[in-house]
Amino acid sequence: MAGSIYKLSAAKVRAASPGKHSDGGGLYLYRLRTGDQWVFRFTYSGKRKEMGLGGFPSVSLAQAREMADAYRGIVKRGGNPIEVRNKEKEQAAADQIANDPKARDRRLLKNIAPLAFEARKAQLKGDGEAGRWYSPIKTHILPVLGEKPVEDITGTVIADALRPIWHTKTDVARKAITRLKACLSYASAQKFEIDRHAIEDARELLGKQVHKAENIPSMNWRDVPAFYQSLEGGGAVQLALQLLILTGLRSRPIRFAHVDQITGNIWTVPAELVKGPRGKTDDFRVPLSKEALRIMDRAEEFARDGFLFPGVRKGVISDASMSRYMERLGLSARPHGFRASFRTWADEATSTDYEIKETAIGHKVGSAVSRAYQRSDYFDERLLLAERWATHVTGKEADVIPIRGNCGNGHV
């Protein structure tokens, strides 16, 4: 048996001519221009396969025979030596990482999460500077799971971390688990082992969220005029609230309103200030009523570096400044709720087309295909609606009027 498989000798290996030389039992020496290579040939699932065992002379004949003997045994037992060797390499690498404190630190979620955030910044408005993407992870995930290596994060530990808020702070919990999924995907891309079913398992363990989402408190549109007029003569925060009420915009474009964005009665809000993913939003034209232009003229008295609503020391007024002002007045309504006030007024006090009302508050209407063909933003109709709203909030009479677009069933 030994003679039938051990055909080569050390002398024959050294003197071998270019080509393939068999030692028997599937072990070959390939003498190539690029160097000498030991190769083990075997058949698995009816197919001929080859696996390299290393180069000669770094791998001696004796060492090559020892490896070939071991791999022949695997083949006899029905295994695939290539798969076995790959698993051994993976395990060796895992053992090395497990015994390396620095490698373990790199796998901790508290170190992976900031890197995942950095990788996604380009997709976030303002590079995520407001911290809204990272906040759910920082507040609800890292305090519980931050010290765990990513491979130890299972559905069970995720469920334990989020259970206290799963049914009480549903939106925050939903964002937290979604952001965690992104962190684990990033870890996987870095070739760290993760439980690919952890997020789905956690959702199954937590159950369907049953907490009813609460809308941001809004002011009845009939009460808006009294509040609006109470803001007269105020500073930057009061003027910002007046402009927010008049335009139906969210707070971010109001806070970052700049004189360069305004031409005549058209305020072009840059895409980066419009809600939506970066690269998937467009500039938004806002029709300015005469009252809105008056407020902007007054705001210019407070302007700094072109921004109409500057902060006390630097930048612009904070995201919470308008909310805190209303809170100090003892009001339950919040600034964002004025969008609902306007939209409800448009429903109940005008007969404006649906598409115009939705476009007025920056909502897209219809499918992407229909919007590709119907590109009107109903500017003239929205300007008329804005003037009627301004008439209402300034306390003047406003009759119910029809406001319709050029295409009754059109889409923006």
Buried (B, 14 or more C-beta within 10 A) or exposed (E): EEEEBBEBEEEEBEEBEEEEBEBBBBBBBBBEEEEBBBBBBBEBEEEEBEBEBBBBEEBBBEBBBEBBEEBBEBBEEEEBBBEBBEEEEEEEEEEEBEEEEEBEEBBBBBBBBBBBBEBBBEEBBEBBEEEEBBBBBBEBBBEBBBEBBBBBBBBEBBBBBBBEBBBEBBEBBBBBBEBBBBBBBBBEEBEBBBBEEBBEBBBEBBEEBEEEEEEEEBBEBEEBBEBBEEBEEBBBBBBBBBBBBBBBBBBBBBBBBBEEBBEEBEBEBBBBBBEEEBEEBEEBBBBBBEBBBBBBEBBEEBBEEEBBBBBEEEEBBBEEBBBEBBEEEEBEBBBBBBBBBBBBBBEEBBEBBEBBBBBBBBEBBBEEEEBEEBEBBBBBBBBBBBBBBBBBBBEEEBEEEEBBBEEEEBBB
